[in-house]
Amino acid sequence: MYLKKVALFRKHYPRDVVQSALILHWAKVNAAQISNIEKGANTAELLHSSNPKASEKLLDELTSTVDTVSLKDVEGAFEILLEISERRERGAVYTPRFIIDYLIAEGLRLRSRGQSVPNICDPACGSGGFLIGAADFLRENYGIPPDAAFGDLLAGLDSDESAIRQAACLVELYL
């Protein structure tokens, strides 16, 4: 339902307006203080839309119809905001969480046994879903706090600057 709403919004509103409403909605549902999430430069940039009143209108609609929203939902919504031609051109693919979990577990299972804590790089990070999944894995299996994981062990690259901003925003929200 969430992603269907986002697809409808995309038809009627500019991308920045919808992105702002999505982040505000995630913050509201997850009891995150806007002043705290605005400390992240990428999140602050995506929060400020070209039409704040329209973003508030979309936020009201989301709040009245959607009770829960995860970062994975926001990541999927960011992808839906791309036109199909943009998705093809950029190679933007929403990776389901079970695939992320499988790739991380198998990759780490196959790595050299000599390493105690793995370094993980996603060379085509898109909006950051794999990186967030890797941070969860490192926390659950190695006891490494997410801020330490993103500080020292995780890296993401992408040729698309807007994808990097979205990934950085999701990481800021995650932390």
LUMBA-232519 format. One line per field, with one value per residue: residue in three letters; x, y, z of N, C-alpha, C, O in turn; residue number from 1. Coordinates in steps of 0.1 Angstrom, whole numbers. Each point is the difference from the previous one (the first is absolute). Layout:
% residues N
fimi: Ala|...
nc1: X|...
nc2: Y|...
nc3: Z|...
cac1: X|...
cac2: Y|...
cac3: Z|...
cc1: X|...
cc2: Y|...
cc3: Z|...
oc1: X|...
oc2: Y|...
oc3: Z|...
sekol: NUM|...
END
This chain:
% residues 175
fimi: Met|Tyr|Leu|Lys|Lys|Val|Ala|Leu|Phe|Arg|Lys|His|Tyr|Pro|Arg|Asp|Val|Val|Gln|Ser|Ala|Leu|Ile|Leu|His|Trp|Ala|Lys|Val|Asn|Ala|Ala|Gln|Ile|Ser|Asn|Ile|Glu|Lys|Gly|Ala|Asn|Thr|Ala|Glu|Leu|Leu|His|Ser|Ser|Asn|Pro|Lys|Ala|Ser|Glu|Lys|Leu|Leu|Asp|Glu|Leu|Thr|Ser|Thr|Val|Asp|Thr|Val|Ser|Leu|Lys|Asp|Val|Glu|Gly|Ala|Phe|Glu|Ile|Leu|Leu|Glu|Ile|Ser|Glu|Arg|Arg|Glu|Arg|Gly|Ala|Val|Tyr|Thr|Pro|Arg|Phe|Ile|Ile|Asp|Tyr|Leu|Ile|Ala|Glu|Gly|Leu|Arg|Leu|Arg|Ser|Arg|Gly|Gln|Ser|Val|Pro|Asn|Ile|Cys|Asp|Pro|Ala|Cys|Gly|Ser|Gly|Gly|Phe|Leu|Ile|Gly|Ala|Ala|Asp|Phe|Leu|Arg|Glu|Asn|Tyr|Gly|Ile|Pro|Pro|Asp|Ala|Ala|Phe|Gly|Asp|Leu|Leu|Ala|Gly|Leu|Asp|Ser|Asp|Glu|Ser|Ala|Ile|Arg|Gln|Ala|Ala|Cys|Leu|Val|Glu|Leu|Tyr|Leu
nc1: 8|13|6|-15|1|15|-7|-13|9|8|-18|1|15|4|16|7|-14|3|16|-5|-14|11|12|-11|-4|16|5|-13|2|16|-19|-1|17|-19|-8|-13|-22|-11|0|-17|23|9|5|18|19|5|12|20|-21|-3|-5|11|-5|13|19|-3|0|19|11|-8|7|20|2|-8|19|14|-7|0|18|2|17|-5|-12|10|9|-13|-3|16|-1|-13|13|10|7|-19|-9|-13|-21|-15|-10|-17|-17|-15|14|-22|15|-9|-16|-20|-7|-13|-21|-15|-8|-16|-21|-13|-10|-17|-19|-7|-10|14|7|13|-16|11|12|-21|14|-12|2|-9|7|-15|12|6|-19|15|-13|11|0|-19|-4|11|-10|-17|5|5|-18|-11|10|-4|-22|-2|10|-22|-5|-2|-20|-17|1|-9|-21|-10|-4|-2|-5|6|-9|-13|5|-12|10|15|-8|-6|16|8|-12|1|17|-2|-11|12|12
nc2: -12|-10|-21|-13|-3|-14|-22|-5|-7|-21|-13|-2|-17|22|-4|20|5|-10|8|19|0|-5|17|16|-7|1|20|7|-8|10|13|2|1|11|7|-16|-2|15|-13|-14|1|-21|-7|8|-10|-20|6|6|0|-11|-20|17|18|5|12|22|12|5|19|20|6|10|21|13|1|15|-21|-13|6|-13|-7|-19|3|6|-17|-14|8|-4|-20|-4|7|-20|17|-5|18|12|-7|5|20|3|-7|17|-6|-2|8|-17|6|-8|15|18|-4|-3|18|11|-7|3|20|5|-6|14|14|16|-21|4|0|17|16|-8|-3|18|-14|20|-18|-12|16|9|-12|-13|-4|2|21|7|-6|12|19|-2|-1|19|11|-4|8|21|1|-5|13|2|8|-17|-8|12|-4|-19|-3|19|-13|22|-16|20|-13|-12|18|-1|-12|11|14|-10|-5|17|5|-13|5|17|-5|-9|15
nc3: 0|15|-2|10|22|8|-1|17|19|-1|4|23|5|5|-15|-10|-16|-20|-14|-10|-18|-19|-9|-13|-21|-15|-9|-17|-20|-11|-3|-23|13|-2|20|7|-4|13|19|-4|-2|3|21|10|-7|10|18|-7|7|-19|8|11|-12|-18|4|3|-19|-11|7|-6|-20|-3|6|-16|-12|6|4|-18|13|-18|12|11|19|19|12|12|21|15|8|17|18|3|-12|-9|-9|14|3|-16|-2|14|-13|-4|16|-3|15|-12|14|-8|-14|6|7|-16|-11|11|1|-18|-3|13|-9|-16|13|-6|0|-17|-15|10|-9|-3|-18|5|-18|4|-13|11|10|-20|1|-10|-17|-20|-8|-10|-21|-15|-6|-15|-22|-10|-7|-19|-19|-3|-2|-21|16|2|21|16|3|10|22|7|5|6|-17|-2|-16|-8|-17|13|-12|-19|-17|-12|-16|-20|-15|-12|-18|-19|-13|-15|-19|-16|-11
cac1: -8|9|6|-11|-2|12|-1|-10|6|10|-7|-6|8|14|7|5|-12|-4|11|-1|-11|4|9|-8|-9|8|3|-12|-4|11|3|13|0|5|12|11|3|5|15|6|-1|-8|-14|-4|-2|-12|-12|-5|-5|-3|-14|-3|-15|-4|6|-8|-13|3|3|-13|-7|8|-2|-13|-2|11|4|14|9|14|10|-1|-11|5|10|-8|-7|10|2|-13|-1|8|-7|4|11|11|4|7|13|9|1|-5|-8|-4|4|-7|8|5|11|11|4|7|12|10|3|8|13|8|3|10|12|12|-2|10|-5|-10|-11|1|-3|-10|-2|-10|5|-12|-8|-14|-5|6|-7|10|9|-8|0|13|2|-8|8|12|-5|-6|10|13|-2|6|-11|-1|9|14|0|1|12|13|-1|-9|2|-9|3|-9|3|-12|0|-13|-1|9|-6|-11|7|5|-12|-5|10|-2|-12|2|8
cac2: 12|12|2|4|14|7|0|10|13|3|5|13|9|-2|-10|5|1|-13|-5|7|-6|-13|0|5|-10|-10|6|1|-13|-6|9|6|15|7|7|-10|-5|11|1|-6|9|-5|0|13|4|-6|4|14|-1|12|4|-6|-2|-13|-11|-2|-6|-14|-6|-2|-11|-12|-2|-5|-13|-9|0|-4|1|-4|6|-8|6|12|-3|-4|12|8|-6|2|14|1|-5|-13|2|3|-12|-8|7|0|-14|0|-12|-2|-13|-5|-2|-14|-1|7|-8|-12|4|3|-12|-9|7|-1|-15|-4|8|-6|-2|7|13|-1|8|3|13|-3|11|-2|9|6|0|5|7|-5|-12|-10|5|-1|-14|-4|5|-9|-13|2|2|-12|-11|4|9|13|11|6|12|-5|-8|10|8|-7|-13|0|10|-1|8|-1|10|9|9|0|-12|1|8|-7|-9|7|4|-11|-3|10|-3|-12|2
cac3: 0|1|-13|-10|3|-5|-15|-3|3|-10|-12|2|7|-3|8|13|9|5|9|13|7|5|11|11|4|7|13|8|3|8|11|-1|1|-13|3|1|-14|-9|2|-11|-12|-12|4|0|-14|-6|8|-4|-13|-7|4|13|2|-7|8|12|-5|-2|13|6|-7|5|14|2|-7|2|14|2|-12|3|-9|-12|-7|-6|-11|-11|-5|-7|-13|-7|-5|-13|-12|-5|-9|9|7|-10|-3|12|5|13|3|14|4|12|12|1|-9|7|11|-6|-6|11|8|-9|-3|12|2|-10|2|7|14|7|4|11|-3|-15|-6|-10|-9|-10|-11|-7|13|-1|12|12|7|3|11|13|3|5|14|9|1|8|14|6|0|5|10|-4|-1|-14|-3|-2|-13|-11|1|-3|-6|-11|-10|-12|-11|-11|-10|0|11|7|8|11|10|6|8|11|8|7|11|11|7|6|12
cc1: 9|6|-10|-3|11|-1|-11|5|9|-6|-5|9|15|7|4|-11|-3|11|-1|-11|3|9|-7|-9|8|4|-11|-4|10|4|14|-2|5|13|13|3|5|15|8|-1|-8|-15|-6|-3|-13|-13|-5|-4|-3|-14|-3|-14|-4|6|-8|-14|3|3|-14|-7|7|-4|-14|-3|10|6|15|7|14|9|0|-12|4|10|-8|-8|9|2|-13|-1|8|-10|6|13|13|5|8|14|10|2|-5|-9|-2|3|-8|9|5|12|12|6|8|14|11|4|9|14|9|4|12|13|11|-3|10|-5|-10|-12|1|-2|-9|-2|-11|3|-11|-11|-14|-4|4|-6|10|8|-7|-1|13|3|-8|8|12|-4|-4|10|14|-1|6|-12|0|9|14|1|1|12|13|-2|-9|3|-10|4|-11|3|-11|0|-13|-1|10|-6|-11|6|5|-11|-5|10|-1|-12|2|8|-7
cc2: 13|3|4|15|9|1|11|14|4|6|15|11|-2|-9|5|2|-13|-5|7|-6|-14|0|5|-11|-11|5|0|-14|-7|9|6|15|6|7|-9|-5|11|3|-7|9|-5|-1|14|5|-6|4|13|-1|13|6|-6|-2|-13|-12|-3|-7|-15|-7|-3|-12|-13|-4|-6|-14|-11|1|-3|2|-2|8|-7|5|13|-2|-4|12|9|-6|2|14|2|-4|-13|2|3|-12|-9|6|-1|-14|-1|-12|-1|-14|-4|-3|-14|-2|7|-9|-12|4|3|-12|-9|6|-1|-14|-4|7|-7|-1|8|14|-1|8|5|15|-3|12|-3|10|6|1|5|8|-6|-11|-11|4|0|-14|-5|6|-8|-13|1|2|-13|-12|3|10|14|11|6|12|-5|-7|10|9|-7|-12|0|11|-2|10|0|11|11|8|0|-12|0|9|-7|-11|6|4|-12|-5|9|-3|-13|2|8
cc3: 0|-14|-11|2|-6|-15|-4|2|-11|-12|1|7|-4|10|13|10|6|9|14|8|5|12|13|6|8|14|10|5|10|12|0|0|-13|3|0|-14|-9|2|-11|-12|-11|4|0|-14|-6|7|-5|-15|-6|3|14|3|-6|8|12|-4|-2|14|7|-6|4|14|2|-6|3|14|2|-13|5|-10|-13|-9|-7|-11|-12|-6|-8|-14|-8|-5|-13|-11|-5|-9|8|7|-10|-2|11|6|14|3|16|4|12|12|1|-10|6|11|-5|-5|11|8|-9|-3|12|3|-9|2|7|15|8|5|11|-3|-14|-3|-12|-9|-10|-12|-8|11|-2|12|13|8|4|12|13|4|5|14|10|3|10|15|6|1|6|11|-3|-2|-15|-3|-2|-14|-12|0|-5|-10|-13|-10|-12|-10|-10|-10|0|13|8|9|12|11|7|10|13|9|8|11|11|8|8|13|10
oc1: -3|0|3|-2|-3|3|2|-2|0|6|-2|-3|4|-5|-2|2|-3|-3|2|2|-4|-2|2|-2|-5|-1|1|-2|-4|11|6|-9|11|9|11|12|7|6|11|-12|-8|-8|-11|-10|-7|-11|-12|8|0|-3|-7|-4|-8|-7|-2|-5|-9|-4|-1|-6|-7|-2|-2|-10|-2|5|6|-5|5|-4|2|1|-3|-1|3|-1|-4|1|2|-6|-2|-7|11|9|11|12|11|10|12|9|5|-10|10|-5|1|11|12|8|11|12|10|9|11|12|10|10|12|10|8|10|-3|-4|-2|6|-9|-11|11|-8|2|-1|0|-2|3|-10|-9|7|-5|4|-1|4|6|1|0|5|4|0|2|7|3|0|7|10|3|-9|10|6|7|10|8|5|9|10|2|3|-3|4|-8|6|2|-2|1|-6|-4|1|-2|-5|-2|1|-3|-4|0|0|-5|-2|5
oc2: 9|12|8|7|10|11|6|9|12|9|6|12|-11|-2|-7|-2|-1|-6|-7|-2|-3|-8|-5|-1|-5|-7|-4|-2|-7|-2|1|6|-3|0|4|-1|-3|7|4|3|8|3|2|7|7|-1|2|0|11|11|-11|-10|-8|-10|-11|-8|-9|-12|-11|-8|-10|-11|-8|-6|-11|10|5|-2|5|6|6|1|3|7|5|1|6|7|3|3|10|-10|-3|-8|-4|-2|-6|-7|-2|-3|-8|-2|1|-10|6|-5|-2|-9|-6|-2|-4|-7|-4|-2|-5|-7|-3|-3|-8|-3|-11|10|1|5|-8|-4|5|7|-10|12|-11|12|9|-7|-2|9|4|-3|-5|-8|-4|-3|-8|-7|-2|-4|-8|-4|-4|-8|-9|4|8|-3|1|1|7|1|-2|5|6|-4|-9|11|-12|12|-10|11|10|-5|1|0|-4|-3|1|-2|-5|-1|1|-4|-4|1|-1|-6|4
oc3: -7|-4|-9|-9|-6|-6|-10|-8|-4|-7|-10|0|-4|11|10|12|12|10|10|12|11|9|11|12|10|9|12|12|9|6|11|-6|-4|-9|-3|-4|-10|-8|-3|-4|-6|-9|-5|-2|-7|-6|1|-9|6|-2|0|7|6|1|4|8|4|2|6|7|3|3|9|4|-2|4|10|-11|10|-9|-11|-12|-11|-11|-11|-13|-10|-10|-12|-11|-6|1|3|1|-3|1|4|0|-2|8|8|-7|7|-6|11|-2|4|3|0|1|6|3|-1|2|6|1|-1|6|5|-6|6|6|12|9|0|3|-5|7|-7|5|-6|2|-9|-1|8|4|10|11|11|8|10|12|10|8|11|11|8|9|11|10|4|6|9|-8|-6|-11|-8|-6|-9|-10|-5|-6|-8|5|-3|3|0|4|-7|11|13|11|11|12|12|11|11|13|12|10|12|13|11|10|11
sekol: 1|2|3|4|5|6|7|8|9|10|11|12|13|14|15|16|17|18|19|20|21|22|23|24|25|26|27|28|29|30|31|32|33|34|35|36|37|38|39|40|41|42|43|44|45|46|47|48|49|50|51|52|53|54|55|56|57|58|59|60|61|62|63|64|65|66|67|68|69|70|71|72|73|74|75|76|77|78|79|80|81|82|83|84|85|86|87|88|89|90|91|92|93|94|95|96|97|98|99|100|101|102|103|104|105|106|107|108|109|110|111|112|113|114|115|116|117|118|119|120|121|122|123|124|125|126|127|128|129|130|131|132|133|134|135|136|137|138|139|140|141|142|143|144|145|146|147|148|149|150|151|152|153|154|155|156|157|158|159|160|161|162|163|164|165|166|167|168|169|170|171|172|173|174|175
END
